[in-house]
Amino acid sequence: MNVGAAEVDITPNFEVELCGFALREQPCAGVLDPIFARCVYLDDGQEHRLLWLVADVLALEGTFVEDFRGWARRQFGLQAHEVLLVATHTHAAPATITLNAAGRKSDRFVVLLRERMEQIVRAAVADAQPCDIVFARGHLDLAIDRRNKPTKHVDPMVWSIGFRQTKGGRFVAAVLNYAMHPVSLGHNERRISPDWCGGAATALRDALATQGADPPVILVTNGACGNVNPPYHGASRELVFAWGKAVADAVADQLRRAGPTPGALLSVRSIKVPIPMDWHDPDEVDRIAEHMIRDLAPQTTWPAPFTQAAGAWRDTLKPLVASGGGRTHEIEIQCARVGEVTVIAINGEIFARFTDDLRRATGEQKLFVVGYANAAFGYIPTRDAYAEGGYEVEAAHFFYNSFRPAPGALELLCDRAADLVCSP
């Protein structure tokens, strides 16, 4: 397998608002730690390629993804399904999407991000070299189900795919995956940070580095963690990075000792699945927004942001439904087989049970899920969660400016992902 990798600092030197917390005071007040975009380029020398980028941002908009894939096609002949764009989902990065009342999108930062992502792709493609693929998985009891409902569920597995020079043995890159929301610093932190993902990237880089050689590029990805948080909010920078190091330590030793996957192959496929939405006509949209603003917002700890989000939701959804739209939403599922590991990338805040359900449905145990992939979308809860209520079911879609998925959407996506994994 020919593999190239590169990374670049994407920390802005101009004023931005940070994305992810409605209660955060804006604008950004400085830099706690730099944020990065990182990529790995895989080419099996036959007919399969994969360009995988990860950025320390909350999410990416669909138009950004589509335009970037178009650029990759023109520059390198890559098909859309061969380009995977992922956000770490840190809640302490400049806003790259419209998330109502939770940080104003910075078009200037989006331009910077695009330019620097193109820069590292060129470098990674130019530097591709023969590498062996190695694999490791570990167990970490760190993340918690923040909902604490009867159906609470977490995925305690840590996964890593490493790319090691065939000649020389240096790690060129590695992908690290764990399901835990990067909200450790909490809304009171107004400085830029990659959250625990930064600590994980640093720790695994140092663990795999070869003295006197360029360090490996570490892509940290989140799993299905729509309901999963770190132990608590408002942690110190030192503790947040310690949590990240714990994620890296769960696989570092195994990865160093792992033997190469013989005859490692690469394949990438993608489908788009329309999921049904809880649709409302224009009059119902008005009634719901008014109820949220008049009755529910005053009862919350964030009445002003809640009111702002409900108003923006109404103003966005009414024209959409008046034109007959909004009944479904397309979710992209990418399936990449990298050596002996299957990776399912999906856009959205998927609840953690999705991963275990998918492993059972496919019989694939060496499988992990990458959330926050490609075009941003909000929470996709399990069917059981609708009866239990909570923020993810009752309110989150107002901030994401959409209807909520209809009950059963997650299970539908799991079925379709299983079909994609198991199809020849």
RODO-2510 file (C-alpha; in nm, 4 decimals, decimal comma):
residues 424
     n   res          X          Y          Z
     1     m     0,0000     0,0000     0,0000
     2     n     0,1374     0,3441    -0,0898
     3     v     0,0682     0,5919     0,1893
     4     g     0,1328     0,9626     0,2280
     5     a     0,0429     1,1884     0,5178
     6     a     0,0646     1,5538     0,6145
     7     e    -0,0662     1,8017     0,8689
     8     v    -0,1007     2,1771     0,9026
     9     d    -0,1851     2,4244     1,1773
    10     i    -0,5260     2,5844     1,1105
    11     t    -0,5347     2,8153     1,4132
    12     p    -0,6608     3,1570     1,2967
    13     n    -0,4865     3,4826     1,3885
    14     f    -0,8058     3,6857     1,3516
    15     e    -1,1247     3,7212     1,5538
    16     v    -1,3709     3,4313     1,5419
    17     e    -1,6564     3,2920     1,7452
    18     l    -1,6262     2,9388     1,8791
    19     c    -1,8860     2,6781     1,7888
    20     g    -2,0788     2,4366     2,0058
    21     f    -2,2074     2,6010     2,3239
    22     a    -2,5086     2,8328     2,3366
    23     l    -2,4030     2,9562     2,6817
    24     r    -2,0493     3,0540     2,5814
    25     e    -1,9589     3,4232     2,5831
    26     q    -1,8322     3,5343     2,2428
    27     p    -1,5978     3,6068     2,0703
    28     c    -1,2962     3,3799     2,1122
    29     a    -1,0493     3,5057     2,3755
    30     g    -0,7251     3,3498     2,2477
    31     v    -0,5565     3,0149     2,1927
    32     l    -0,5259     2,7464     2,4586
    33     d    -0,3726     2,4975     2,2123
    34     p    -0,3368     2,5063     1,8334
    35     i    -0,5772     2,3172     1,6111
    36     f    -0,4829     2,1147     1,3028
    37     a    -0,5990     1,9585     0,9809
    38     r    -0,4421     1,6226     0,9041
    39     c    -0,4694     1,3801     0,6162
    40     v    -0,3620     1,0375     0,4994
    41     y    -0,3665     0,9281     0,1354
    42     l    -0,3932     0,5559     0,0536
    43     d    -0,3307     0,3989    -0,2886
    44     d    -0,3262     0,0208    -0,3316
    45     g    -0,1508     0,0527    -0,6680
    46     q    -0,4425    -0,1087    -0,8465
    47     e    -0,7756     0,0666    -0,8598
    48     h    -0,8574     0,1798    -0,5076
    49     r    -0,7631     0,5028    -0,3362
    50     l    -0,8768     0,6885    -0,0255
    51     l    -0,8082     1,0460     0,0780
    52     w    -0,8954     1,0829     0,4457
    53     l    -0,8861     1,4258     0,6120
    54     v    -0,9611     1,5175     0,9723
    55     a    -0,9926     1,8745     1,0989
    56     d    -1,0198     2,0079     1,4524
    57     v    -1,3594     2,1727     1,3977
    58     l    -1,7132     2,0970     1,5122
    59     a    -1,8478     1,9960     1,1701
    60     l    -1,8355     2,0730     0,7969
    61     e    -2,1177     2,1999     0,5781
    62     g    -2,2411     2,0005     0,2814
    63     t    -2,1416     2,2651     0,0281
    64     f    -1,7861     2,2647     0,1657
    65     v    -1,7638     1,8869     0,1284
    66     e    -1,9084     1,8888    -0,2218
    67     d    -1,6759     2,1666    -0,3396
    68     f    -1,3691     2,0005    -0,1869
    69     r    -1,4517     1,6696    -0,3504
    70     g    -1,4852     1,8511    -0,6814
    71     w    -1,1379     1,9981    -0,6336
    72     a    -0,9945     1,6536    -0,5487
    73     r    -1,1507     1,5109    -0,8650
    74     r    -1,0017     1,7835    -1,0835
    75     q    -0,6590     1,7688    -0,9211
    76     f    -0,6117     1,3957    -0,8616
    77     g    -0,8934     1,2131    -1,0384
    78     l    -1,0479     1,1025    -0,7083
    79     q    -1,4147     1,0076    -0,7101
    80     a    -1,6457     1,1568    -0,4471
    81     h    -1,6667     0,8317    -0,2493
    82     e    -1,2848     0,8188    -0,2327
    83     v    -1,2713     1,1431    -0,0328
    84     l    -1,3616     1,1273     0,3360
    85     l    -1,3777     1,4532     0,5302
    86     v    -1,4141     1,4302     0,9079
    87     a    -1,4449     1,6754     1,1961
    88     t    -1,3132     1,5851     1,5403
    89     h    -1,6192     1,7727     1,6741
    90     t    -1,4254     1,9827     1,9222
    91     h    -1,6508     2,2454     2,0786
    92     a    -1,3616     2,4929     2,1070
    93     a    -1,2880     2,5707     1,7411
    94     p    -1,3999     2,8499     1,5067
    95     a    -1,7529     2,8082     1,3734
    96     t    -1,7570     2,6431     1,0293
    97     i    -2,1304     2,5714     1,0172
    98     t    -2,4499     2,7537     1,1046
    99     l    -2,5460     2,6311     1,4502
   100     n    -2,8181     2,8571     1,5833
   101     a    -2,7154     3,0699     1,8837
   102     a    -2,3945     2,8697     1,9326
   103     g    -2,1271     3,0693     1,7528
   104     r    -2,1435     3,2725     1,4325
   105     k    -1,9939     3,1007     1,1282
   106     s    -1,6652     3,2557     1,0117
   107     d    -1,6459     3,2626     0,6333
   108     r    -1,2891     3,3883     0,6612
   109     f    -1,1885     3,0853     0,8651
   110     v    -1,3647     2,8503     0,6219
   111     v    -1,1506     2,9938     0,3406
   112     l    -0,8364     2,9434     0,5509
   113     l    -0,9381     2,5862     0,6290
   114     r    -0,9993     2,5058     0,2629
   115     e    -0,6634     2,6481     0,1532
   116     r    -0,4697     2,4577     0,4177
   117     m    -0,6525     2,1328     0,3528
   118     e    -0,5580     2,1589    -0,0150
   119     q    -0,1989     2,2219     0,0939
   120     i    -0,1696     1,9017     0,2964
   121     v    -0,3430     1,6909     0,0331
   122     r    -0,0842     1,7942    -0,2240
   123     a     0,1932     1,7105     0,0214
   124     a     0,0467     1,3721     0,1156
   125     v    -0,0094     1,2605    -0,2441
   126     a     0,3412     1,3692    -0,3434
   127     d     0,4972     1,1850    -0,0475
   128     a     0,3171     0,8497    -0,0855
   129     q     0,5511     0,5553    -0,0190
   130     p     0,5186     0,1796     0,0366
   131     c     0,3829     0,1072     0,3834
   132     d     0,2579    -0,1887     0,5821
   133     i    -0,0776    -0,1690     0,7566
   134     v    -0,0998    -0,2605     1,1232
   135     f    -0,3993    -0,2667     1,3528
   136     a    -0,4692    -0,2424     1,7259
   137     r    -0,7696    -0,2179     1,9554
   138     g    -0,7992    -0,1596     2,3269
   139     h    -1,0533    -0,1068     2,6044
   140     l    -1,1041     0,2191     2,7935
   141     d    -1,3684     0,2901     3,0567
   142     l    -1,3593     0,6689     3,0431
   143     a    -1,6596     0,8045     2,8504
   144     i    -2,0046     0,8169     3,0118
   145     d    -2,3616     0,8184     2,8790
   146     r    -2,4582     1,1751     2,9620
   147     r    -2,8308     1,1028     2,9348
   148     n    -2,8267     0,8457     3,2156
   149     k    -3,1553     0,6997     3,0925
   150     p    -3,2629     0,3340     3,1144
   151     t    -3,1187     0,2619     2,7671
   152     k    -2,7795     0,4212     2,8432
   153     h    -2,4958     0,2807     2,6374
   154     v    -2,1303     0,3562     2,5633
   155     d    -1,8724     0,2008     2,3334
   156     p    -1,5544     0,1433     2,5382
   157     m    -1,3369     0,0321     2,2470
   158     v    -1,0381     0,2281     2,1182
   159     w    -0,9262     0,1521     1,7626
   160     s    -0,6194     0,2351     1,5611
   161     i    -0,4875     0,1686     1,2118
   162     g    -0,1166     0,2362     1,1638
   163     f     0,0813     0,2892     0,8455
   164     r     0,4462     0,1901     0,8823
   165     q     0,7196     0,2182     0,6188
   166     t     0,7867    -0,1173     0,4545
   167     k     1,1555    -0,0266     0,4458
   168     g     1,2782     0,1482     0,7556
   169     g     0,9868     0,0713     0,9852
   170     r     0,8965     0,4334     1,0653
   171     f     0,5318     0,5093     1,1319
   172     v     0,4130     0,7504     0,8656
   173     a     0,0637     0,7930     1,0081
   174     a    -0,2046     0,6396     1,2246
   175     v    -0,5793     0,6772     1,2674
   176     l    -0,7153     0,6731     1,6230
   177     n    -1,0839     0,6281     1,7061
   178     y    -1,2817     0,6581     2,0305
   179     a    -1,6417     0,7602     2,1001
   180     m    -1,6443     1,0595     2,3374
   181     h    -1,7786     1,4123     2,2825
   182     p    -1,4986     1,6733     2,2828
   183     v    -1,6729     1,9009     2,5332
   184     s    -1,4310     1,8515     2,8217
   185     l    -1,3382     2,2175     2,8627
   186     g    -1,6981     2,3353     2,8935
   187     h    -1,8657     2,6583     2,7840
   188     n    -1,6650     2,8839     3,0141
   189     e    -1,3484     2,8188     2,8137
   190     r    -1,3319     3,0842     2,5405
   191     r    -0,9963     2,9883     2,3913
   192     i    -0,9307     2,7682     2,0883
   193     s    -0,8532     2,4040     2,1658
   194     p    -0,8733     2,0594     2,0047
   195     d    -1,0064     1,9330     2,3416
   196     w    -0,9119     1,5727     2,4327
   197     c    -0,8448     1,4928     2,0671
   198     g    -0,5337     1,7117     2,0843
   199     g    -0,3991     1,5222     2,3825
   200     a    -0,4661     1,1920     2,2067
   201     a    -0,2894     1,3020     1,8873
   202     t     0,0141     1,4284     2,0779
   203     a     0,0431     1,1186     2,2954
   204     l     0,0142     0,8673     2,0112
   205     r     0,2521     1,0690     1,7943
   206     d     0,5147     1,0628     2,0689
   207     a     0,4572     0,6929     2,1384
   208     l     0,5103     0,5963     1,7730
   209     a     0,7879     0,8414     1,6872
   210     t     1,1296     0,7196     1,5722
   211     q     1,4256     0,9168     1,7017
   212     g     1,5821     1,1337     1,4336
   213     a     1,2897     1,0903     1,1908
   214     d     0,9789     1,2895     1,1100
   215     p     0,7026     1,2073     1,3596
   216     p     0,3884     1,0312     1,2343
   217     v     0,0717     1,2197     1,1483
   218     i    -0,2102     1,1171     1,3829
   219     l    -0,5728     1,1494     1,2701
   220     v    -0,8048     1,1414     1,5723
   221     t    -1,1626     1,0490     1,4867
   222     n    -1,4738     1,0283     1,6988
   223     g    -1,7025     0,7288     1,7094
   224     a    -2,0805     0,7169     1,7452
   225     c    -2,0991     0,9450     2,0473
   226     g    -2,4229     1,1421     2,0208
   227     n    -2,5095     1,0413     2,3778
   228     v    -2,1543     1,0021     2,5125
   229     n    -1,9489     1,2588     2,7057
   230     p    -1,6200     1,2741     2,8961
   231     p    -1,6491     1,2278     3,2731
   232     y    -1,7462     1,5930     3,3251
   233     h    -1,7375     1,9458     3,1791
   234     g    -1,5076     2,2247     3,2874
   235     a    -1,1953     2,0128     3,3230
   236     s    -0,8524     2,1738     3,3311
   237     r    -0,6342     2,1723     3,0226
   238     e    -0,3982     1,9280     3,1950
   239     l    -0,6770     1,6829     3,2756
   240     v    -0,8254     1,7099     2,9261
   241     f    -0,4915     1,6189     2,7712
   242     a    -0,4532     1,3372     3,0257
   243     w    -0,7861     1,1970     2,9065
   244     g    -0,6562     1,2169     2,5506
   245     k    -0,3375     1,0380     2,6523
   246     a    -0,5454     0,7611     2,8105
   247     v    -0,7159     0,7086     2,4737
   248     a    -0,3800     0,6851     2,2968
   249     d    -0,2274     0,4620     2,5647
   250     a    -0,5078     0,2087     2,5181
   251     v    -0,3593     0,1089     2,1806
   252     a    -0,0046     0,2490     2,1603
   253     d     0,1880    -0,0555     2,2816
   254     q    -0,0187    -0,2939     2,0703
   255     l     0,0303    -0,0782     1,7638
   256     r     0,4083    -0,0689     1,8084
   257     r     0,4229    -0,4483     1,8385
   258     a     0,1665    -0,5297     1,5703
   259     g     0,2733    -0,7308     1,2695
   260     p     0,1748    -0,6199     0,9195
   261     t    -0,1484    -0,7364     0,7611
   262     p    -0,0451    -0,9748     0,4828
   263     g    -0,1757    -0,8801     0,1410
   264     a    -0,3618    -0,5789     0,2824
   265     l    -0,6306    -0,4550     0,0469
   266     l    -0,8264    -0,1328     0,0196
   267     s    -1,1838    -0,0793    -0,0928
   268     v    -1,4146     0,2196    -0,0553
   269     r    -1,7868     0,2513    -0,1239
   270     s    -2,0565     0,5015    -0,0420
   271     i    -2,4338     0,5272    -0,0426
   272     k    -2,6820     0,8008     0,0445
   273     v    -2,9847     0,7066     0,2491
   274     p    -3,2912     0,9336     0,2754
   275     i    -3,4154     0,9196     0,6334
   276     p    -3,7715     1,0276     0,7219
   277     m    -3,8090     1,3451     0,9256
   278     d    -4,0736     1,4567     1,1743
   279     w    -4,2202     1,6982     0,9210
   280     h    -4,4597     1,9844     1,0035
   281     d    -4,6572     2,2181     0,7806
   282     p    -4,5994     2,5973     0,8015
   283     d    -4,8753     2,6558     1,0581
   284     e    -4,7378     2,3805     1,2813
   285     v    -4,3883     2,5260     1,2517
   286     d    -4,5273     2,8578     1,3756
   287     r    -4,7100     2,6922     1,6664
   288     i    -4,4073     2,4897     1,7730
   289     a    -4,1728     2,7889     1,7610
   290     e    -4,4153     3,0021     1,9598
   291     h    -4,4524     2,7298     2,2224
   292     m    -4,0748     2,6960     2,2513
   293     i    -4,0273     3,0715     2,2858
   294     r    -4,3251     3,1497     2,5137
   295     d    -4,3494     2,8404     2,7341
   296     l    -4,0256     2,6413     2,7309
   297     a    -3,7432     2,8943     2,6891
   298     p    -3,8160     3,0706     3,0232
   299     q    -3,7821     2,7368     3,2034
   300     t    -3,4329     2,6672     3,0673
   301     t    -3,0956     2,7861     3,1940
   302     w    -3,0399     2,9513     2,8559
   303     p    -3,3631     3,1391     2,7676
   304     a    -3,2051     3,3965     2,5337
   305     p    -3,0101     3,1485     2,3141
   306     f    -3,3072     2,9113     2,3156
   307     t    -3,5395     3,1867     2,1978
   308     q    -3,2922     3,2892     1,9278
   309     a    -3,2559     2,9291     1,8072
   310     a    -3,6320     2,8704     1,7927
   311     g    -3,6850     3,1910     1,5957
   312     a    -3,4108     3,1078     1,3459
   313     w    -3,5499     2,7547     1,3138
   314     r    -3,8946     2,8902     1,2300
   315     d    -3,7572     3,1389     0,9753
   316     t    -3,5567     2,8665     0,8010
   317     l    -3,8124     2,5860     0,8051
   318     k    -4,1228     2,7767     0,6974
   319     p    -4,0017     2,8523     0,3434
   320     l    -3,8692     2,4971     0,3126
   321     v    -4,1965     2,3287     0,4016
   322     a    -4,4005     2,5773     0,2010
   323     s    -4,2153     2,4493    -0,1052
   324     g    -4,2844     2,0875    -0,0057
   325     g    -3,9364     2,0119     0,1225
   326     g    -3,8030     1,8765     0,4492
   327     r    -3,9794     1,5411     0,4585
   328     t    -3,6537     1,3466     0,4251
   329     h    -3,2832     1,4147     0,4679
   330     e    -3,0008     1,2332     0,2911
   331     i    -2,7379     1,0738     0,5133
   332     e    -2,4168     0,9502     0,3534
   333     i    -2,2634     0,6214     0,4642
   334     q    -1,9074     0,5451     0,3520
   335     c    -1,7581     0,2011     0,3965
   336     a    -1,3804     0,1653     0,3776
   337     r    -1,1999    -0,1650     0,4205
   338     v    -0,8408    -0,0960     0,5167
   339     g    -0,6543    -0,4210     0,5529
   340     e    -0,8468    -0,6319     0,8035
   341     v    -1,0527    -0,3418     0,9421
   342     t    -1,3897    -0,2082     0,8280
   343     v    -1,4588     0,1612     0,8821
   344     i    -1,8101     0,3032     0,8565
   345     a    -1,8178     0,6822     0,8279
   346     i    -2,1486     0,8592     0,8748
   347     n    -2,2580     1,2194     0,9090
   348     g    -2,4551     1,3008     1,2164
   349     e    -2,4514     1,2722     1,5933
   350     i    -2,5168     0,8990     1,6025
   351     f    -2,6021     0,7342     1,9336
   352     a    -2,3421     0,4859     2,0564
   353     r    -2,5601     0,1768     2,0263
   354     f    -2,5373     0,2076     1,6480
   355     t    -2,1855     0,0623     1,6535
   356     d    -2,2683    -0,2495     1,8541
   357     d    -2,5861    -0,3070     1,6540
   358     l    -2,3873    -0,2854     1,3317
   359     r    -2,1244    -0,5310     1,4532
   360     r    -2,3966    -0,7790     1,5477
   361     a    -2,5786    -0,7351     1,2173
   362     t    -2,2667    -0,7907     1,0088
   363     g    -2,0685    -1,0318     1,2238
   364     e    -1,7727    -0,7960     1,1745
   365     q    -1,5856    -0,7487     1,5002
   366     k    -1,2985    -0,5494     1,3504
   367     l    -1,5286    -0,2617     1,2669
   368     f    -1,5511     0,0896     1,3995
   369     v    -1,7674     0,3906     1,3247
   370     v    -1,6454     0,7401     1,2412
   371     g    -1,8990     1,0076     1,3258
   372     y    -1,9127     1,3705     1,2112
   373     a    -1,8054     1,2664     0,8624
   374     n    -1,8726     1,4775     0,5559
   375     a    -2,1826     1,7023     0,5632
   376     a    -2,3015     1,8170     0,9052
   377     f    -2,6262     1,6860     1,0466
   378     g    -2,7740     1,6807     1,3969
   379     y    -2,8595     1,4054     1,6415
   380     i    -2,9837     1,0661     1,5269
   381     p    -3,1108     0,8915     1,8431
   382     t    -3,2154     0,5318     1,8921
   383     r    -3,5869     0,4551     1,8699
   384     d    -3,5971     0,3962     2,2471
   385     a    -3,4615     0,7447     2,3188
   386     y    -3,7738     0,9152     2,1834
   387     a    -3,9839     0,7780     2,4680
   388     e    -3,7161     0,8779     2,7200
   389     g    -3,6942     1,2395     2,6005
   390     g    -3,3986     1,4672     2,6671
   391     y    -3,2081     1,7392     2,4816
   392     e    -3,0992     1,5234     2,1896
   393     v    -3,4596     1,4289     2,1105
   394     e    -3,6553     1,7356     2,2150
   395     a    -3,4413     2,0428     2,1464
   396     a    -3,1190     1,9794     1,9543
   397     h    -3,2794     2,0079     1,6096
   398     f    -3,3747     2,3704     1,6799
   399     f    -3,0047     2,4548     1,7030
   400     y    -2,9202     2,2457     1,3974
   401     n    -3,1976     2,4229     1,2027
   402     s    -3,3842     2,1148     1,0859
   403     f    -3,6672     1,8826     1,1732
   404     r    -3,5641     1,5950     1,3939
   405     p    -3,5274     1,2497     1,2395
   406     a    -3,8368     1,0335     1,2754
   407     p    -3,8167     0,7436     1,5240
   408     g    -3,6478     0,4478     1,3575
   409     a    -3,4052     0,6564     1,1487
   410     l    -3,0992     0,5233     1,3311
   411     e    -3,2169     0,1645     1,2930
   412     l    -3,2793     0,2241     0,9214
   413     l    -2,9263     0,3567     0,8803
   414     c    -2,7882     0,0579     1,0673
   415     d    -2,9691    -0,1792     0,8299
   416     r    -2,8413     0,0048     0,5248
   417     a    -2,4864     0,0203     0,6637
   418     a    -2,5005    -0,3560     0,7266
   419     d    -2,6104    -0,4131     0,3671
   420     l    -2,3165    -0,2017     0,2491
   421     v    -2,0672    -0,3922     0,4634
   422     c    -2,1959    -0,7353     0,3619
   423     s    -2,2514    -0,6737    -0,0095
   424     p    -1,9868    -0,8182    -0,2434
***
